[in-house]
Amino acid sequence: MSEQDRQRRGVLYGLGAYGLWGAVPLFWPLVARAGSLELLAHRVVWSLVISGLLALVLLPRGWFGRLANRRTLLMLGLAAAVVSVNWGLYIWAVNHGHVLETSLGYYINPILSILVGVVVLGERMAALQWVSVGLAAVAVVVLTVEYGRLPWISLVLAASFATYGVMKKQVNGGAVETLTVESALLVPVALGYLVHLQARGGSTFITLGWSHSLLLVATGVVTVVPLLFFAASATRLPLSTLGLLQYLAPTLQFLLGVSYFGEQMSTGRWVGFGLVWLALMLMSGHGLHRANANRRERLVAEPV
């Protein structure tokens, strides 16, 4: 396979991953009768079932041994706790009319990820990146005034996913194996909650019919399939291309929030979102410029 074909497939996988993540607000209202905590618990359980089966089929024997050390398991346990906050809040927000706030969270996530890298990993930021952070901060102030409260849903989603990303950088493992371990670490709590819910007569699994139960099982599919597409894309595309594709998901969420869910965009919200979009354009421009500069340096350094 030529490099061009390889990258073309990478783009298709990337579009699949971010397209599914962008469309996922359409799924959660289908199972809204279950409640956010029950949905989160089912998502954990069925993610483990599906990723575990994939690990058995796709991964070599002994794959767990590479991750079975105290530091890695601790890091994956912390990552699992953080991503469970992200998953649970996202489900609750979509099913309570806050799709636009979720899209804002994933728009500002790349900016916050850079800031977390500076604070936690000691990375350095360029001037344009600092400008992007400043614009995002102004946007948060504008939206706080507009909402009459801090846009906490957006900030928690962005902060939790940025923190999750930093933690995953510390672990040398692929998408399937790390998701399997993370889900396995969370599943005792998830199963305990589901058993408690069943004992209280509050469970919707089976009691609301097989179609509802199958949709609850599908929470695992909704979680695992985009991750597989993303992993396939990440191995085929340069980071600069992947960085541009990531904005597809919040853009689709934004369009769904306005056109499908009927959430209102006031002048203040347009200003806030506009500042974030400007920040992202500056940051993306800086990233592309740096990627092109690195590519030119490699070409100059290569022997003729």
N, C-alpha and C positions, 0 to 999 in steps of 0.2 A: 504494500500500500504506500502510495506517495505521501509526502508531507502535506501536500495540498488536500488530498482526500482525508487524511488523518485530522487536519484542522477543520475541514468541512463537517466531519462527523462530530467533532468536539463542539462546534457551534450548535448543531442539531440537539445534542445531549444537553447543552447549556440552556437552549430555548425550552427544551422539555422540562428541565428542573425548575427554572425560574418561572416558566409559564404555569406549571402546576402550583408552585408556591403562591403565585399571584392570583390564581383562581380558587384557592382553598377557602376563601370566605363564603363561597357558594355551598360548600359542604356542611359546615358546622350548624347552620340553621335546620338542616334536615334531621339532626339528632338533638335538637335543643331541648326536647322534653326530658332528656336524661339529666340535665344540670351539668354545670362546668366541672365539678370535682369528679363526678362519675365518668364523664367523658375523658378527663385527664387520666383517670385510673385505667380505663379501657385502652386508651392510647398507649400507655406504658406496657400493659399486658400483651396486647396484640402486636406491638412493635417487637417485643421480645420473641414472640412465636415466629413471626415472619423473618426477622433478621437472624434468629437462631437457625431456622431451616436453611436459609441462604448460606449461613456460615458452614453448615454441615455439607452442603452441596458444592460450594464454590471455593472454600478455603482449604489449604493443606492441613493434614493432621498435625496437631501440636501447636496450632496458631495461638491458643490461649496462653501457652507457656511464655510467649514473648511479652505478654501483658501482665503476667502473674507475679509482679513484684510490688512491694509495699508502696513505693512512690507512685508508680503508674496507677495502681488501683485507687490510691487516695486521690490522685488528680482526676481520674474518671468518676469517682464518687462525688467529688465537688462539682465537676462539670455536669453530672446527672442532676444534682440538686438545683443548679442554676438553670439548666434548660427546662426542668419541670416547672419552674416559676414562669419562664417564658411561654411554654406551651399552655399552661393553665390560664394565664392572663390573656393570651391571645384568643383562646376559645371564649372566655367570658366577654371580652371586648367585642368580638364579632357578633355574639348573640345578644348583646345589649346595646347595639346601635352605635358602636364606636369604630367602624371600619376605617374611616379617614384618619383617626388617631393611630391605628395600627400601621397604616401606610406611612405616616410621618415617622413612626418609630424605625421602620426599616429603611427609610430615606436617610435618617441621621445616623444609622448604625455604622456605616463606613467611617464617618467623621469621628464618632465616639471610639471606634476601634483604634484609630490612629492615636487618639488622646490616651487611651488605656495603654497602648504600646509605649508611649512616652513615660507614663507614670510607673508602670509595672516592669517593663522590659528595658527601660533606659534608652529607648530609641530617640533619634533626633528628628525634628520636624523642619521642613523648609518654610520659607516666608509665606508662600501661597497657601500652605496647609494651615498655618496659623490664622491667615485671613479667613479661610473656610470655617475654622473653629469659631472665630469671632462672629461671623455672619450667622452661624447656627445658634450661637448664644443669644444674639439679638432676636432671631426668629422665635426662640423659646420665650423671651420676654414679651414679644408682640402677641404670641398665642396665649400667654398667661393672662394678659390684659383682656384679650378677646373672649377667652373661656370663663374668665372670672376665677380661675384656679390654675395651678400648675398643670401642664399637659402630662400628668404623671404616667398615664398609660404608655404614651410614646417613649418617655424617658426610661421607664422600667424595661420595656421591650428592648430598646436599643442597648441599655446598659447590661442587661442580662445576656443578650446575644453576643455583645462585644467581649464580655468576661468569659463566656463559654468559648469563644474563638481563641482567646489567649490561652486558656487552659488546655484546649485541644492541641495547640502548637507545642505544648510540652510533652505530648505523647506521640510516640512513633507507631502509628497504627492506621489502618484504612477505615473507610466509612462503615462497612458491615461489622467488622470485629469490635470497633469502639462503641457503636450503637448497641450491639448485643450485650456488651459488658455493662454499659450505662443502664440499659433497660433491666438487666438482671439485678443490678444493685437497687433499682427503684421498685422492682416488682413485689417484694415482700410488703412494702407499705401500700402499694396499689391493691394487691389482693386482700390485705387486711381491711382496707376501706370498703372494698366491694362485698366482702363477707359481712362486715358490720351493716352495710346498707341493706343487704338481703335479709339479715336477721330482723331489722327494723321494718321490713316491708316496703322500703323505699326504692328498691332496685327496679330499673326499667328493662333490664335484660330478660328476654323471653316474655315477660309479662305484657309488653306492648306489641307482641307479634314478631314473627320471624323476619319480616322486612326490616323492622327497627333493629333487631339483633344483628342481622347481617351488616347493617350500616355501622353498628358499633364495632364489629370485627374489622370493617373497612377503615377504621381510624388507624390501624396499623399499616395498611396499604398507603394511605394518605401520607404517612410519616416516612416510610421506607423507600418508596419508589422515587420520589424526587431526590433523595439522598444518593441513590444509585446513579441516577442520571448526572447529578452534580459531580460525583466521584469520577465517572467516565469522562466528563467534560474537562475536569481539572487536570487530568493526565494528558490531554491532547491540545490544550490551548495555553498560550502565554497569559500571565496574570493580568496584563493590560486589557486583553480582550475579555477575560472573565470578569474583570472589574467593571467593564461597561455593561455586560449582560446582567449583572446583579440588580441594576435599576429597573429591569423589566417587572420584577415581582411587586415592588411597592407602587409602580405606575399602574399595573393592572388592578391592584387593590384600590388605588385612588379612583380609577375610572369606575370600578364596581360600586364604591362607596357613594359616588355622586349619581351615577346613571341607574344603577340597579336597586341599591338600598335607599336612595332618595335623601341622603344626608346633605345638609345645606352648606354651601361655601359662601360665607359673608366676606366683606371687603377685608376685614382683619385677618381672616384665615388665608385669603389669597396672598396677602402681603407676607404672612408667616411662611407659607409654603414656597412663595417666590424667593424669599431669602435663602431657604434651604436649597432650592434648585440652583440658585446662583452659586452657593457654596460648593455644591457637588460638581458643577461645571468647572469651577476653578480647580478643584481637587483632581478631577479627571484629566483636565488639560495638563496639570503638572505631572500626573502619572504617565500620560502618553509621551510627554516631552522627555521624561527621564528614561522610559523604556526605549525610545528611539535613540537617545544618546548612548545608552548601554549597548544597543545593537550596533551602532556605528563604531564604538570602541572595540567590540569583538571583531568586527570585520577588518579594522585596521591592524589588530593584533595577529590575525590569522596569517600564516605564511602563504605566499603565492606559489 
